[in-house]
Amino acid sequence: MSVAVVFDSAGTLLHTFRIAKNVLNGELIENVETTMLTFGDPERVLCVLHGHSWDFIRADPERLLSEYLQTSQIDFGISCTRKVVEKETIQKILTEDQNAKIGDVQECMRVIWSKIKTEEIVALNNGIIVHTGLGTIEYTVTAGGTPFPGAKETISSLHQMGVFAYIASGDREAKLERMADYLGIPRDRVFGVATPTIKEQIVRDLKEQYDLVLMVGDSINDLRAMRAADIAILTNQQSSDKPAELITTARYRIRDLREVLDIVRVTSGKKEMHMDCRS
């Protein structure tokens, strides 16, 4: 039996810290679930900025973010939204926004960097939440993470079992590829800036190639992919506070990524020797 396991990144493979700054009132919201914040208003669209983190941190904090993105030719990708929205619509808002400044991004970055800077392997992503109704950048957001204990060993064990591991995430692809290199996942199995709809389609496409497809996620933006998968696994390794839809969709709920190995064995009938990844 051919088996594929699709992993979300932030909160699933990576222990992730997130922060959002409300550009309109200056409020900083730490430990925020950015996908839930986005889903809280149908007019919100979460976008990943493709600029290098160090370029953001060296820029003039008083400079308008809209101007910086244009002159530096920084592209973006739509990561999460409740409705279908054209990229051109978001591009127009980013071009005309007069509220967000580089300093708003930098403030988020400094908070997250202080939490992960001592880790050996880190991933840092910057983004924005655009409000299409207001026609403005509503939040700047930063997420930073490091692989959960056992993540690398889990991927290695799956490969030894003949199982194909994939990543489908809303994070930008360049960061995901470097993390995939560390975890041992080939870059051609990495899908970045994946909206909930794209994640769902990735799973459906993989079901045409494999006998069994498992989806491992932790957040509301994984819901459609989990519903499309043969087996949905909800991980509570970072947080156990989950929407009811996720809980009812998941066949399995886990608190350690290494539990995926036993689930694969049970559901696929694989008899490979068990590796003790907890030692």
N, C-alpha and C positions, 0 to 999 in steps of 0.2 A: 504494500500500500504506500503510495506517495503522499507525503504530508508536508504542509507549509504552515509556519507560525508567523503571523504578522504582529509586530509590536508597535505600539505607540512609543513615543520617546519621553517627553517630559512627564514625570510622575509615574511612568511605567518602567522604562529602562534607567531613567535618571532621577535621582533625588533632586527635586527642583525647588528653588526659591523664586518667588514672583513678587513684583511690586507694580502698582499703577499709580500715576499721578493725574488727578483731575485737573486738566489745564484751565478749566473755567473758574474753579474756586481754590486751587492750590492744594487740595487735600491729597495726602499720601496714604495709600491703602496697601499695607504690607500683608504678605501671606494670602494674596488674593488669587482666586481661581479665575484667570482671565477669560476662559471660555464661558464660565457661568456669568461673568460680568457682561460679556458680549451677548449671551442668550437672554439676558434680563431685559433687553429692549430690541425689538425687531429692526430698528433703524441703525443699530450698531454693527460695524464691520471691523473685525480684528485683522490687521495687516502686519506682515513681517517686513522689516526694512533690511535691504541687502547690503548696506554699508558696513565697513569694518568698524568694530567697536572702538579701536584706538583712534580712528579718524574722528568719530563723534566726540570722544573725550578731549581731543586737542582743539576742537573748534571753538569759536567765540560763543560763549553762553548766551549773549544777548541777541545773537543772530536769529532771525525767523527760521524755523525748521523748514517751512515751505521753500524759502529762498535757497537754503543749504542743499536740500534734496535736488532742486533743479540744477544749480550751478555745479554740483558735484556729480550729477547724473546718477543718482542713487535710485535704483528701481525698488519695487515692492511686490509682494505677493499677498493675495487674499488668503488668509489662514482659516478664518471661521466667521460664519454669518448664518442667520436664520432664514435669509431670503436670497433669491438670485439677484446678483448685482453685477453690472458691467464694470470692468476694470477702468474704463474711461471715465465713469462717474466718480470713482474714487480719485483718479488722477486729477480731475478738475478741482475737487475739494482740496487736495494736497497742494495744488498750484496756487490756489487763492487764499488759503488759510492765513489769518493774521493773528492768531492766538498763541499757538505753540512755539516755543523757542528751543534752541539747542540745549539750553540750561535745564529744561524740563526733562530731556532725555538723560543728561548727565547726572541729574539728581537721582534718578532711578538706578542708573548704572553704579553709582558709588555705593548705594545701599547693598545691592546684590553682590558686588565685588568684595565687599567687606566680609561676606558670609562664605565665599567659596575660594578666596585667594590662596588659602593654604593647601588646597586639594591638589593632588598630582595631575588629574585629568579633569578639565572643566569645559563647559560649553556656555557661551553667553550670547543671548539673542535680544535684540531691541525691536520694538514695534510700536504701533499706535492703534488706538480704537477711534475710527471715524464715525461720526453720527450723521447719517445721510439726511435726516430730517432737519437738523440744524445747519447742515452744510459746513461742518467744522471738525477739526481734530479735537476729540473730547478727552482722550487720555493718551499719555505716553506710558509705555510698559517696558519692563525689562525682566527677563527670566534667565536664571543661571543654574546650572546643575552639574552633578558629578554622578558617575554610574553607581547604582545600588550595589552593596556587597553581594557577590555571587552572580552579577549580571554577565560578566565575561565568561565565567565557568559554565553558566547555563547555556549560552550560545555555543560554546565549544562542545558541550555534551550533546546538544541537539544535532550538531554537525556529525558527531561520531555515530549518532543513531540513524543518520541518513535523512534527517529532517532539514528542510530549507527554511532559514530564518530571514525575515524581511523587516524593514522599518517603514512605516507610513506615518508621517507626522506633519503638523502645521509649522514646525520650525524650518528655518532656511536650510537649503540643501548643503551648502558649503560646510556649515557646522555639523550637520548630520553625518556627512561623509567622513569627517575627521573622527567623529565618535565611533562610526561604524568600523573604521580602520582599527581602532583600539579594541573594539569588541570582537572583531573577526568576521564581520558581515561584509560581503562583497559590495562594492559601490553600485553595481547594477541592480542590487536588490534594495536600494534606498530611494524612497519617494518623499521629497520635501515639499513644503508649502502646500500640504494636502488639506483641502477643506473637508468637512464631513461627507459631502457628496463624492469627492474624489476618493476618499478612503473607502467608501462603500464600493465604488467602481473597481478599485484595486482588488478588493476581496473577491468581487464577482468574477473578475478576469482570472484571478488565480484559481478559482474553483473550476475553470475550464481546463487548467493544467494539472491540478492535483486531485487526488481522491478525497482528501480531507484538508480543510483550511480552518485554522484556529485564529481568532482575533483576541489579542490581549491589550486591554486599555484601562483607563482610569477615570475618564472624564466624559462629559456630555457630548463632546465633539467626536467621540468614538462610537456613539450609539448606533448610527446607521451601519457602520462597518461591522459592529458586533451582531446586529440583526441579520446581516447578509451572510455572516460566517456560518460554517457548519457547527462550530462550538465557540461560544463567547466566554471569555475569562475576564472577570473584573478584579483588578488588583487594588487592595487597600493598604499597600505597603507605605504610602505616604499619608493618606488620609482615609478615614473610614466614613466620612460624611459624604454620602453619594445620593444623587437624585433617584427617586423611586423607579424611574424608567430603566436606569442602568441595572439596578438590583434585580428587577424582574426579568430582564433580558438575559442576564448572565447565567450560564449553567453552573459555573464554578466561581467562587470568590476566594481569593488567596491573599495572604499577608507577607509572602516571600516569593520572589520571582522564581526561585528554584523549584517551587511546587509545580511549575509548568511541566517539568520533566515527567513527573509521575502521571499528570493528566494526559500527556501525549502517549505514554505507555499504555495506560488503561483504555483510552479511546481508540487507539490505532492498533492495539495488540502487539506492539513492538516488544521484543524480548531481550534487547541489549542489556548488558551488564550495567547495573546502577552505579553511578559515580557519586561518592559522598562529597557533595559540594559544600557541606557545612563545616567540614573540618578545617 
